[in-house]
Amino acid sequence: MLTIITPIMRIIEIPMLALQRLLGINKLAWAFLLPNLILFGLFAFLPVILNVFYATSGSDNVLLQNRPFVGAQNFGNLLDCGNYIDPNSCREDKFWRAVWNTVTFVALQVGFMVGFALLTAVILNGKIRARGFFRSVFFFPVLLSPVVVALIWKWILQREGVLNAFLDWTGIGGINWLVDAQWAFGWSVFISVWAHMGFYTLILLAGLQAIPRDVYEAATMDGASGWRTFRRVTLPLLSPTMLVVLVLALIRGVQTFDEIYAFTGGGPGTATTFIIQYIYERGFAGAPRLFGLAAAASLLVAGVLVVLTLVQLWANRRNVDG
C-alpha cells in the first residue's frame, strides 16, 4: 500500500510546494478554505441576498430586472393588522392563521418531544434488557422519509383506515380524524413527535453518558433519592445538551412542512396550515405567484428564529454564570 501512496504524494507535493512559495505559509490555509467558502457563499449567502431583493420588489416576474422596487411594502402588507390575535382583522389573514398555528404547534411539539425524549433517554441509559434493540426502535422513524411517515399515518387515520376499522369492530365507532380541525391538529403534533423524537433521544443519551459516574456514586453515598439525584445532578449537568436539543427542536418545529403537508394538505380549512406552507403557497403554488410576499414572510421567520436562539443562548449563559 505504501508503495502506491508514496509516488502519488510526491506528485501532489510538487504543486503544493509551488503554491506555498507563491502565497507564503501564512496564506496557504486560504487556498484550502477557498473551495468551501465558494460553495458556502453560493448556497448560503447568495440565497439570503436574493431573498432580500425579492422581499423589497413587486410583481410576479421571476427575473430581478423585471421586478420594480417597492421598499417595505411586502412587509407592510404582512404586518397590516387591526388585532394581531384576530387573523380576520389582518390584510393577510392566512399569514396570521399560519403564524398562530405554528406558534401553537411548536409549543406543543417541542414540549412533548423534549419531555418524551428526555424520559426515553433516561430509561435507555439505565440497565435494561435489549437496550441496543430499543435504541434502534426509537431511532427507526427518523430514518423514514417525511412523505412515507405522512402516508403511513394517513392510511391509519383516514375514514376507512385501520384505526377506524378497529374502533368499528369494538363498537365505539369511527371518527373523521382528518376532517375535524382539532383532531387533525392533534394528530399532526403526535406524528411529528413520533417521527423526530428518536433523533433528540440519541443526543440526550450521549449527554447522559458523558456525566461522570462518580458524581452519582457520591450522591448515593450522601443518601440522595433517585428524584433528588435527577433534579440536582442529572438536569444541571445535562443542561448544555438540553439547550442544543431545544434550539434544534425549535428550529425544526418552525420549519415543519413536508410531512404535515403530505398528511393533511394544511386542512381542514387552514387548521394545519403552518408558516412554511404559507410561504410555499404564496411563492410557488398559488396564482399569481407572489414571490415578494413569500420572501418577506421567510425573512420575518428567519428574524424570529435568530431572536429566539439568541434568547435561549443568553438564558443558558445566565444560568452558567449564576
C-alpha positions as a LaTeX table, in Angstrom:
\begin{tabular}{lrrr}
\hline
Residue & $x$ (\AA) & $y$ (\AA) & $z$ (\AA) \\
\hline
Met1 & 0.00 & 0.00 & 0.00 \\
Leu2 & 2.83 & 2.36 & 0.93 \\
Thr3 & 4.49 & 1.73 & $-2.45$ \\
Ile4 & 1.35 & 3.08 & $-4.15$ \\
Ile5 & 0.75 & 6.07 & $-1.89$ \\
Thr6 & 4.34 & 7.38 & $-1.82$ \\
Pro7 & 4.62 & 8.17 & $-5.58$ \\
Ile8 & 1.17 & 9.81 & $-5.50$ \\
Met9 & 2.17 & 12.02 & $-2.57$ \\
Arg10 & 5.39 & 13.02 & $-4.38$ \\
Ile11 & 3.31 & 14.11 & $-7.40$ \\
Ile12 & 0.95 & 16.15 & $-5.21$ \\
Glu13 & 3.91 & 17.67 & $-3.34$ \\
Ile14 & 5.19 & 19.50 & $-6.44$ \\
Pro15 & 2.19 & 21.87 & $-6.98$ \\
Met16 & 1.76 & 22.27 & $-3.21$ \\
Leu17 & 5.35 & 23.48 & $-2.81$ \\
Ala18 & 4.85 & 25.88 & $-5.73$ \\
Leu19 & 1.64 & 27.20 & $-4.14$ \\
Gln20 & 3.42 & 27.64 & $-0.81$ \\
Arg21 & 6.21 & 29.64 & $-2.46$ \\
Leu22 & 3.61 & 31.79 & $-4.27$ \\
Leu23 & 1.33 & 32.56 & $-1.31$ \\
Gly24 & 3.62 & 32.11 & 1.66 \\
Ile25 & 3.00 & 29.77 & 4.59 \\
Asn26 & 0.56 & 32.15 & 6.35 \\
Lys27 & $-1.81$ & 32.49 & 3.39 \\
Leu28 & $-1.68$ & 28.84 & 2.36 \\
Ala29 & $-4.65$ & 27.99 & 4.59 \\
Trp30 & $-6.90$ & 30.24 & 2.45 \\
Ala31 & $-6.11$ & 28.07 & $-0.59$ \\
Phe32 & $-7.57$ & 25.06 & 1.26 \\
Leu33 & $-10.57$ & 27.00 & 2.56 \\
Leu34 & $-11.41$ & 28.70 & $-0.75$ \\
Pro35 & $-13.47$ & 25.83 & $-2.31$ \\
Asn36 & $-15.60$ & 25.53 & 0.82 \\
Leu37 & $-16.02$ & 29.30 & 1.07 \\
Ile38 & $-17.17$ & 29.48 & $-2.56$ \\
Leu39 & $-19.75$ & 26.70 & $-2.06$ \\
Phe40 & $-20.91$ & 28.23 & 1.23 \\
Gly41 & $-21.30$ & 31.62 & $-0.41$ \\
Leu42 & $-23.23$ & 30.19 & $-3.38$ \\
Phe43 & $-25.63$ & 28.06 & $-1.39$ \\
Ala44 & $-25.93$ & 30.04 & 1.88 \\
Phe45 & $-25.19$ & 33.76 & 1.44 \\
Leu46 & $-26.39$ & 34.25 & $-2.15$ \\
Pro47 & $-29.94$ & 32.90 & $-1.46$ \\
Val48 & $-30.25$ & 35.26 & 1.52 \\
Ile49 & $-29.20$ & 38.25 & $-0.60$ \\
Leu50 & $-31.62$ & 37.22 & $-3.37$ \\
Asn51 & $-34.36$ & 36.82 & $-0.77$ \\
Val52 & $-33.84$ & 40.42 & 0.34 \\
Phe53 & $-34.08$ & 41.60 & $-3.29$ \\
Tyr54 & $-37.34$ & 39.68 & $-3.81$ \\
Ala55 & $-38.78$ & 40.88 & $-0.48$ \\
Thr56 & $-38.25$ & 44.52 & $-1.48$ \\
Ser57 & $-39.62$ & 44.20 & $-5.01$ \\
Gly58 & $-43.08$ & 43.56 & $-6.51$ \\
Ser59 & $-44.88$ & 41.81 & $-9.44$ \\
Asp60 & $-44.96$ & 38.10 & $-10.24$ \\
Asn61 & $-41.90$ & 38.18 & $-12.52$ \\
Val62 & $-39.02$ & 35.93 & $-11.53$ \\
Leu63 & $-36.26$ & 37.95 & $-13.21$ \\
Leu64 & $-34.92$ & 40.69 & $-10.94$ \\
Gln65 & $-34.66$ & 43.27 & $-13.76$ \\
Asn66 & $-38.44$ & 42.99 & $-14.30$ \\
Arg67 & $-39.33$ & 43.49 & $-10.65$ \\
Pro68 & $-39.95$ & 47.12 & $-9.52$ \\
Phe69 & $-38.56$ & 48.22 & $-6.17$ \\
Val70 & $-41.37$ & 48.60 & $-3.59$ \\
Gly71 & $-39.33$ & 49.02 & $-0.40$ \\
Ala72 & $-41.03$ & 47.64 & 2.70 \\
Gln73 & $-44.48$ & 47.30 & 1.08 \\
Asn74 & $-44.50$ & 43.48 & 1.30 \\
Phe75 & $-43.60$ & 43.61 & 4.98 \\
Gly76 & $-46.31$ & 46.24 & 5.49 \\
Asn77 & $-48.92$ & 44.02 & 3.82 \\
Leu78 & $-47.99$ & 41.12 & 6.13 \\
Leu79 & $-48.00$ & 43.24 & 9.29 \\
Asp80 & $-51.12$ & 45.29 & 8.45 \\
Cys81 & $-53.47$ & 44.10 & 11.21 \\
Gly82 & $-56.21$ & 45.63 & 13.34 \\
Asn83 & $-55.68$ & 42.99 & 16.00 \\
Tyr84 & $-52.81$ & 40.50 & 15.69 \\
Ile85 & $-54.66$ & 37.93 & 17.79 \\
Asp86 & $-57.63$ & 38.02 & 15.39 \\
Pro87 & $-56.48$ & 36.98 & 11.87 \\
Asn88 & $-59.80$ & 38.15 & 10.38 \\
Ser89 & $-58.75$ & 41.76 & 11.07 \\
Cys90 & $-55.48$ & 41.35 & 9.13 \\
Arg91 & $-54.87$ & 42.15 & 5.49 \\
Glu92 & $-53.05$ & 38.83 & 5.01 \\
Asp93 & $-55.31$ & 36.79 & 7.28 \\
Lys94 & $-53.90$ & 33.44 & 6.09 \\
Phe95 & $-50.40$ & 34.56 & 7.12 \\
Trp96 & $-51.54$ & 35.22 & 10.68 \\
Arg97 & $-53.56$ & 31.99 & 10.83 \\
Ala98 & $-50.36$ & 30.19 & 9.80 \\
Val99 & $-48.38$ & 32.15 & 12.40 \\
Trp100 & $-50.69$ & 31.24 & 15.27 \\
Asn101 & $-50.95$ & 27.63 & 14.09 \\
Thr102 & $-47.15$ & 27.47 & 14.03 \\
Val103 & $-46.81$ & 29.04 & 17.49 \\
Thr104 & $-49.29$ & 26.56 & 18.99 \\
Phe105 & $-47.74$ & 23.64 & 17.11 \\
Val106 & $-44.17$ & 24.50 & 18.16 \\
Ala107 & $-45.16$ & 24.98 & 21.81 \\
Leu108 & $-46.88$ & 21.58 & 21.94 \\
Gln109 & $-44.49$ & 19.68 & 19.69 \\
Val110 & $-41.26$ & 20.92 & 21.28 \\
Gly111 & $-42.65$ & 20.49 & 24.81 \\
Phe112 & $-43.86$ & 16.93 & 24.26 \\
Met113 & $-40.88$ & 15.91 & 22.16 \\
Val114 & $-38.19$ & 17.15 & 24.55 \\
Gly115 & $-40.09$ & 15.70 & 27.52 \\
Phe116 & $-40.56$ & 12.27 & 25.96 \\
Ala117 & $-37.03$ & 12.28 & 24.51 \\
Leu118 & $-35.59$ & 13.01 & 27.97 \\
Leu119 & $-37.72$ & 10.30 & 29.59 \\
Thr120 & $-36.74$ & 7.78 & 26.91 \\
Ala121 & $-33.05$ & 8.70 & 27.15 \\
Val122 & $-33.07$ & 8.25 & 30.94 \\
Ile123 & $-34.71$ & 4.82 & 30.60 \\
Leu124 & $-32.34$ & 3.72 & 27.83 \\
Asn125 & $-29.38$ & 4.93 & 29.90 \\
Gly126 & $-30.32$ & 2.52 & 32.64 \\
Lys127 & $-29.56$ & $-1.17$ & 32.89 \\
Ile128 & $-32.39$ & $-2.71$ & 30.87 \\
Arg129 & $-32.54$ & $-5.81$ & 28.70 \\
Ala130 & $-32.13$ & $-5.46$ & 24.92 \\
Arg131 & $-31.02$ & $-1.86$ & 25.30 \\
Gly132 & $-29.47$ & $-1.76$ & 21.82 \\
Phe133 & $-32.69$ & $-3.09$ & 20.29 \\
Phe134 & $-34.86$ & $-0.43$ & 21.96 \\
Arg135 & $-32.44$ & 2.33 & 20.90 \\
Ser136 & $-32.88$ & 1.15 & 17.30 \\
Val137 & $-36.66$ & 1.02 & 17.69 \\
Phe138 & $-36.88$ & 4.62 & 18.87 \\
Phe139 & $-34.50$ & 5.84 & 16.16 \\
Phe140 & $-36.15$ & 3.94 & 13.30 \\
Pro141 & $-38.87$ & 6.58 & 12.46 \\
Val142 & $-36.10$ & 9.16 & 11.96 \\
Leu143 & $-34.83$ & 7.11 & 9.02 \\
Leu144 & $-38.17$ & 7.24 & 7.22 \\
Ser145 & $-38.92$ & 9.83 & 4.57 \\
Pro146 & $-41.36$ & 12.53 & 5.79 \\
Val147 & $-43.72$ & 11.64 & 2.94 \\
Val148 & $-43.62$ & 7.97 & 3.90 \\
Val149 & $-44.40$ & 8.91 & 7.51 \\
Ala150 & $-47.35$ & 11.01 & 6.34 \\
Leu151 & $-48.73$ & 8.28 & 4.06 \\
Ile152 & $-48.45$ & 5.60 & 6.76 \\
Trp153 & $-50.42$ & 7.68 & 9.25 \\
Lys154 & $-52.90$ & 8.81 & 6.61 \\
Trp155 & $-53.56$ & 5.14 & 5.84 \\
Ile156 & $-54.14$ & 4.50 & 9.55 \\
Leu157 & $-56.30$ & 7.57 & 10.27 \\
Gln158 & $-58.45$ & 8.06 & 7.17 \\
Arg159 & $-62.21$ & 7.38 & 7.49 \\
Glu160 & $-61.85$ & 3.84 & 6.15 \\
Gly161 & $-58.45$ & 3.39 & 7.79 \\
Val162 & $-57.03$ & 0.84 & 10.19 \\
Leu163 & $-57.82$ & 2.73 & 13.38 \\
Asn164 & $-61.46$ & 3.32 & 12.46 \\
Ala165 & $-61.82$ & $-0.32$ & 11.41 \\
Phe166 & $-60.67$ & $-1.33$ & 14.89 \\
Leu167 & $-63.00$ & 1.20 & 16.57 \\
Asp168 & $-65.93$ & $-0.02$ & 14.46 \\
Trp169 & $-65.08$ & $-3.62$ & 15.44 \\
Thr170 & $-65.09$ & $-2.72$ & 19.15 \\
Gly171 & $-68.45$ & $-0.92$ & 18.77 \\
Ile172 & $-67.04$ & 2.53 & 19.67 \\
Gly173 & $-67.48$ & 3.80 & 16.14 \\
Gly174 & $-65.08$ & 5.53 & 13.79 \\
Ile175 & $-64.17$ & 9.22 & 13.85 \\
Asn176 & $-63.30$ & 11.51 & 10.94 \\
Trp177 & $-59.84$ & 12.20 & 12.33 \\
Leu178 & $-58.68$ & 14.21 & 9.31 \\
Val179 & $-61.92$ & 16.19 & 8.82 \\
Asp180 & $-62.24$ & 17.52 & 12.37 \\
Ala181 & $-59.90$ & 20.51 & 12.80 \\
Gln182 & $-58.89$ & 19.76 & 16.40 \\
Trp183 & $-58.23$ & 16.07 & 15.77 \\
Ala184 & $-56.22$ & 16.86 & 12.62 \\
Phe185 & $-54.07$ & 19.36 & 14.54 \\
Gly186 & $-53.58$ & 16.98 & 17.45 \\
Trp187 & $-52.55$ & 14.11 & 15.19 \\
Ser188 & $-50.15$ & 16.45 & 13.36 \\
Val189 & $-48.39$ & 17.15 & 16.67 \\
Phe190 & $-48.35$ & 13.44 & 17.57 \\
Ile191 & $-46.94$ & 12.35 & 14.20 \\
Ser192 & $-44.23$ & 15.00 & 14.30 \\
Val193 & $-43.18$ & 13.92 & 17.81 \\
Trp194 & $-43.22$ & 10.24 & 16.78 \\
Ala195 & $-41.15$ & 10.88 & 13.66 \\
His196 & $-38.40$ & 13.02 & 15.23 \\
Met197 & $-38.18$ & 12.03 & 18.89 \\
Gly198 & $-35.52$ & 9.36 & 18.25 \\
Phe199 & $-33.00$ & 11.92 & 17.00 \\
Tyr200 & $-33.24$ & 14.04 & 20.14 \\
Thr201 & $-33.26$ & 10.92 & 22.33 \\
Leu202 & $-29.85$ & 9.95 & 20.92 \\
Ile203 & $-28.44$ & 13.43 & 21.62 \\
Leu204 & $-29.72$ & 13.38 & 25.20 \\
Leu205 & $-28.48$ & 9.81 & 25.67 \\
Ala206 & $-24.99$ & 10.90 & 24.63 \\
Gly207 & $-25.23$ & 13.78 & 27.13 \\
Leu208 & $-26.29$ & 11.41 & 29.92 \\
Gln209 & $-23.43$ & 9.02 & 29.19 \\
Ala210 & $-20.96$ & 11.92 & 29.38 \\
Ile211 & $-21.87$ & 12.60 & 33.02 \\
Pro212 & $-19.14$ & 11.06 & 35.26 \\
Arg213 & $-20.35$ & 8.01 & 37.20 \\
Asp214 & $-18.50$ & 9.08 & 40.35 \\
Val215 & $-20.93$ & 12.02 & 40.69 \\
Tyr216 & $-23.80$ & 9.53 & 41.01 \\
Glu217 & $-21.78$ & 7.38 & 43.41 \\
Ala218 & $-21.17$ & 10.44 & 45.61 \\
Ala219 & $-24.91$ & 11.26 & 45.55 \\
Thr220 & $-25.74$ & 7.68 & 46.53 \\
Met221 & $-23.25$ & 7.78 & 49.42 \\
Asp222 & $-24.89$ & 11.01 & 50.63 \\
Gly223 & $-28.25$ & 9.22 & 50.69 \\
Ala224 & $-29.86$ & 11.26 & 47.89 \\
Ser225 & $-33.07$ & 9.77 & 46.48 \\
Gly226 & $-33.43$ & 8.96 & 42.79 \\
Trp227 & $-35.61$ & 12.01 & 42.10 \\
Arg228 & $-33.28$ & 14.34 & 44.04 \\
Thr229 & $-30.27$ & 12.97 & 42.17 \\
Phe230 & $-32.06$ & 13.54 & 38.86 \\
Arg231 & $-33.10$ & 17.07 & 39.79 \\
Arg232 & $-29.85$ & 18.18 & 41.46 \\
Val233 & $-27.25$ & 16.24 & 39.46 \\
Thr234 & $-28.56$ & 14.97 & 36.13 \\
Leu235 & $-30.53$ & 18.01 & 34.96 \\
Pro236 & $-27.85$ & 20.65 & 35.77 \\
Leu237 & $-25.08$ & 18.61 & 34.12 \\
Leu238 & $-27.35$ & 17.86 & 31.15 \\
Ser239 & $-28.41$ & 21.49 & 30.65 \\
Pro240 & $-25.86$ & 22.27 & 27.83 \\
Thr241 & $-27.14$ & 19.26 & 25.88 \\
Met242 & $-30.74$ & 20.23 & 26.66 \\
Leu243 & $-30.05$ & 23.69 & 25.23 \\
Val244 & $-28.80$ & 22.15 & 21.96 \\
Val245 & $-31.88$ & 19.94 & 21.80 \\
Leu246 & $-34.22$ & 22.86 & 22.49 \\
Val247 & $-32.64$ & 25.07 & 19.83 \\
Leu248 & $-32.66$ & 22.29 & 17.21 \\
Ala249 & $-36.22$ & 21.22 & 18.07 \\
Leu250 & $-37.47$ & 24.81 & 17.97 \\
Ile251 & $-35.93$ & 25.49 & 14.57 \\
Arg252 & $-37.17$ & 22.15 & 13.22 \\
Gly253 & $-40.65$ & 22.82 & 14.62 \\
Val254 & $-40.93$ & 26.20 & 12.90 \\
Gln255 & $-39.68$ & 24.65 & 9.64 \\
Thr256 & $-42.30$ & 21.88 & 9.71 \\
Phe257 & $-43.80$ & 21.46 & 6.26 \\
Asp258 & $-43.30$ & 18.29 & 4.25 \\
Glu259 & $-44.84$ & 15.58 & 6.42 \\
Ile260 & $-47.81$ & 17.71 & 7.56 \\
Tyr261 & $-48.42$ & 18.98 & 4.02 \\
Ala262 & $-48.46$ & 15.37 & 2.75 \\
Phe263 & $-50.60$ & 14.31 & 5.73 \\
Thr264 & $-53.38$ & 16.95 & 5.74 \\
Gly265 & $-52.52$ & 19.39 & 2.93 \\
Gly266 & $-52.93$ & 22.15 & 5.53 \\
Gly267 & $-56.59$ & 21.34 & 6.18 \\
Pro268 & $-59.28$ & 21.01 & 7.08 \\
Gly269 & $-59.59$ & 24.68 & 6.08 \\
Thr270 & $-56.43$ & 26.27 & 7.48 \\
Ala271 & $-56.35$ & 24.19 & 10.70 \\
Thr272 & $-52.92$ & 22.68 & 9.97 \\
Thr273 & $-51.50$ & 25.37 & 7.69 \\
Phe274 & $-48.13$ & 26.40 & 9.08 \\
Ile275 & $-45.89$ & 29.29 & 8.16 \\
Ile276 & $-43.62$ & 27.38 & 5.74 \\
Gln277 & $-46.66$ & 26.09 & 3.84 \\
Tyr278 & $-47.93$ & 29.68 & 3.60 \\
Ile279 & $-44.59$ & 30.75 & 2.11 \\
Tyr280 & $-44.64$ & 27.83 & $-0.33$ \\
Glu281 & $-48.20$ & 28.50 & $-1.47$ \\
Arg282 & $-47.70$ & 32.26 & $-1.85$ \\
Gly283 & $-44.45$ & 31.84 & $-3.78$ \\
Phe284 & $-44.90$ & 28.69 & $-5.80$ \\
Ala285 & $-48.33$ & 27.01 & $-5.59$ \\
Gly286 & $-50.84$ & 29.85 & $-5.84$ \\
Ala287 & $-51.73$ & 32.19 & $-8.71$ \\
Pro288 & $-50.47$ & 34.86 & $-9.05$ \\
Arg289 & $-47.12$ & 33.86 & $-7.60$ \\
Leu290 & $-46.31$ & 36.50 & $-5.01$ \\
Phe291 & $-42.56$ & 36.00 & $-4.67$ \\
Gly292 & $-42.12$ & 39.27 & $-2.78$ \\
Leu293 & $-44.71$ & 38.40 & $-0.15$ \\
Ala294 & $-43.24$ & 34.90 & 0.28 \\
Ala295 & $-39.69$ & 36.28 & 0.57 \\
Ala296 & $-40.79$ & 38.89 & 3.13 \\
Ala297 & $-42.53$ & 36.20 & 5.21 \\
Ser298 & $-39.43$ & 33.99 & 5.11 \\
Leu299 & $-37.23$ & 36.87 & 6.30 \\
Leu300 & $-39.62$ & 37.54 & 9.18 \\
Val301 & $-39.46$ & 33.85 & 10.16 \\
Ala302 & $-35.65$ & 33.91 & 9.96 \\
Gly303 & $-35.56$ & 37.03 & 12.15 \\
Val304 & $-37.81$ & 35.45 & 14.78 \\
Leu305 & $-35.68$ & 32.28 & 14.81 \\
Val306 & $-32.49$ & 34.30 & 15.28 \\
Val307 & $-34.04$ & 36.23 & 18.18 \\
Leu308 & $-35.34$ & 33.06 & 19.87 \\
Thr309 & $-31.96$ & 31.36 & 19.52 \\
Leu310 & $-30.15$ & 34.37 & 21.00 \\
Val311 & $-32.63$ & 34.45 & 23.90 \\
Gln312 & $-32.00$ & 30.76 & 24.61 \\
Leu313 & $-28.22$ & 31.25 & 24.46 \\
Trp314 & $-28.49$ & 34.26 & 26.77 \\
Ala315 & $-30.64$ & 32.29 & 29.23 \\
Asn316 & $-28.14$ & 29.42 & 29.21 \\
Arg317 & $-25.19$ & 31.78 & 29.74 \\
Arg318 & $-27.04$ & 33.42 & 32.63 \\
Asn319 & $-27.63$ & 30.04 & 34.27 \\
Val320 & $-23.97$ & 29.07 & 33.84 \\
Asp321 & $-22.73$ & 32.40 & 35.24 \\
Gly322 & $-25.29$ & 32.34 & 38.03 \\
\hline
\end{tabular}
